């Protein structure tokens, strides 16, 4: 029988996977909306910006909370965490480009939503690779009993309903 702490650690690993699944769902919805445009362009841009905010919040919570805690408890994960933080920086640069495109999309002769769609396609591919790697490597560390402090709400509660 697993201990209470062990049960909580497994729950954290599962919460990480669920948070990633919610982000996957959001980007799929936006990408589908851009292709089929059942909503107006303004609504799609609003959804896109909300997604960017959620993903940024999630990654900042990981960098400043979960990863910092894991490094204190598991210094052997330093290289893995460095790789994940590097991915976060790459993803952040894509999100910045998307934000700029979104801001300019309303301008006459501004970039089209198709340009944002191309950025989303690339982002989705990077996110999928990143999430799988993180779930496999960090998920195992969470399952090993890393204590949660103040970071779960930030990492897992980035606005999911």
N, C-alpha and C positions, 0 to 999 in steps of 0.2 A: 504494500500500500504506500502511495506517495505521501510525502509530508505536505503540510499546508503550504509551506514556502515553495516546494516543488510544484504543487498544483498552480500556484500563482505565477511561477515562472513559465510554465507551459501556457497559461492563459496569456501572458505577455507575448509569447511567440505567435500565438493564434491571433491576438489583436493586431500584431504587426502585419500578418498576412491579410487580415480583414481590411485594415487601413489601405494597404496596397490595392486590394481588389476594388475598394471604393474609388480610388484614384484611377484605376484602369477603366472602371465603368464610366466615370465622368469624361475621360478623354475619348472613349468610344462614342459616347452620346454627342459630344461636340463634333467629332469627325464625321459622324453620320449626318448631323445637322448641316454641316458645311457642304456635304455632297448633295443632299436632297433639299436643303433649305425649307423645311416645313415651318420654321420660325423666321421672323424677320431678321435682317442682318444685325440690327441693334441688339436684339435678344441673344443672338449667337455670340456677339462680341461680349456681352455682359456675362454669359455663361463661361466663355473662354477666360475672361479676366478673373472670375470667381475661382475657376479651376487653378489658374496660375497662383492665386493667393493661397489656396489650400495646399498645393504642392510645395510652395515656398515655406509655408508655416510648418508643414510636416518635416521637411528637410532641416530647417533651422532647429526644430525640437530634437531631431536626431543628433545633429552636430553638437548642440550646446547641452543636451541632456543625456539622452541614451548613450551616445558614443563616449561622452566624458565619463559616465558611470562605468561603462564596460571597460574603458581603459584603466580605471582605478582598480577594478576587480580582476581584469584579464589583460595584463600588459602584453601578453603573447598575441593579442589581436591588433596590435599597432599597425602592422602592414595592411591588414584587411580594412581596418577603419580608415587608414590614409587613402586607400583605393576608393572607398565609398564617398569620402569627403571630396575627393577629386571629381568623381561622378557628379556630386551635388553642384560643384562649381561649373561644370560643363552644362548641366541642366539649367542652372541659373542663367547662364549666358543665352541659352535658347529662349528661356522665358522673357528675358529682357528684349530680345529681338521681336518676339511675339507681341509684347506690350507696345513697342514702338510701332509695329505694323498696325496694331489695333488702333492706336491713337491717330495714325495717319490715314486709316481706311475711310474715315468720314470726309476727308479732304477731297476736293475735286482733283481728279487725276492721281489720287492716292493709290496705294497698293490694294489689290483686290483681296477678297476673302480667300481666293485660291492660294495666294502667297502665304497666308496664315495657315491654311490647310497643309501646305508642304512642310512648314515648320512643325505642325502638329504630328504629321506622319513620322518625321525624324525623331521628334521627342518621344512618341509612343514606342518606337523601336528601342531607343536608349533606355527609357523607363523600364521596359519589360526585362531587358538584360540586367539592369541594375537591381530591380526588385527581386528577381530570381536569385541572383548572387547574394543579396543581402539576407533574404529569407533563409537561404541555405547556411550561410556562415554566421550571421548574427543571431538568427533564430536558434541555432544550436547552442550558442552561448547563453541566450536567455533561458533556454530549457535547462541549462546546467545550474540554475539557481541564482543568477545575478539579481540582486535586490533592486526593486524599483524605488526611486525617491520621488522627485517632483516632476519627472519628465513624461510619464505616460499620458497625461491629459493633453500635453502639447503635441506629442507624436501621434496619438490616436484620435484626439478630439479636435481636428482641424476644421470643424464645421460640418461634419457628417450629420445627417438627420436620420 
